[in-house]
Amino acid sequence: MSNELTCQTIAPLSVALIDSTVNACVTHAMSFPIDFAYGYSYVPEFFVTKLEGTYLVVLRHNWLVKHNPNID
């Protein structure tokens, strides 16, 4: 299945985990619109890296606070 998303090369960024360890470097990013049910659209930048376990995506706490203050 092809989702036709395009990654852009970016300057390397270190990934700091919630426990303050740094164990990865991000070199690619992509952006695409997210449309919320209440009529709001947002185009975030996603950093692309391999995640451990079964995680597909990790959202930063500040993103959740801005877009889902109840963090439900």
C-alpha positions as CSV (number, residue, x, y, z in Angstrom):
1,M,0.0,0.0,0.0
2,S,1.4,3.4,-0.9
3,N,0.3,6.5,1.0
4,E,2.3,8.8,-1.3
5,L,3.8,10.7,1.7
6,T,7.1,12.4,0.9
7,C,10.0,12.8,3.4
8,Q,12.4,15.7,3.2
9,T,15.9,15.5,4.5
10,I,16.6,17.8,7.4
11,A,19.7,18.8,9.5
12,P,20.2,15.9,12.0
13,L,18.3,16.3,15.3
14,S,18.9,14.4,18.5
15,V,15.9,12.7,20.0
16,A,15.6,13.2,23.8
17,L,13.3,10.7,25.4
18,I,11.0,11.4,28.4
19,D,13.6,10.0,30.7
20,S,16.2,12.5,29.3
21,T,18.2,9.8,27.4
22,V,19.2,10.5,23.9
23,N,19.4,7.4,21.7
24,A,18.4,8.4,18.2
25,C,19.0,11.0,15.5
26,V,16.3,12.2,13.1
27,T,17.3,13.1,9.6
28,H,13.9,13.2,7.8
29,A,10.6,15.0,8.3
30,M,7.2,15.2,6.6
31,S,4.2,17.4,6.8
32,F,0.5,16.8,6.0
33,P,-2.8,18.3,7.1
34,I,-4.8,16.9,10.0
35,D,-8.5,17.8,9.9
36,F,-10.3,17.8,13.3
37,A,-14.0,17.0,13.6
38,Y,-14.9,20.4,14.8
39,G,-13.7,22.1,11.6
40,Y,-10.1,23.0,12.6
41,S,-7.2,22.0,10.3
42,Y,-3.5,21.8,11.3
43,V,-0.4,21.0,9.3
44,P,2.2,19.7,11.8
45,E,5.8,18.6,11.0
46,F,6.5,15.0,11.7
47,F,10.0,13.7,12.3
48,V,10.6,10.3,10.9
49,T,12.6,7.7,12.8
50,K,12.4,4.0,13.7
51,L,10.4,3.5,17.0
52,E,10.8,0.6,19.3
53,G,8.0,-1.9,19.9
54,T,4.7,-1.5,18.3
55,Y,4.6,2.4,18.4
56,L,3.5,4.0,15.1
57,V,3.7,7.6,16.2
58,V,4.7,9.6,19.3
59,L,3.1,13.0,20.0
60,R,5.0,15.5,22.1
61,H,3.4,16.7,25.3
62,N,3.2,20.3,24.1
63,W,1.2,19.2,21.0
64,L,-1.3,17.3,23.2
65,V,-1.7,20.3,25.5
66,K,-2.4,22.6,22.6
67,H,-4.7,20.4,20.6
68,N,-6.2,18.1,23.3
69,P,-5.9,19.9,26.7
70,N,-7.8,17.1,28.5
71,I,-5.3,14.5,27.0
72,D,-8.0,11.9,26.6
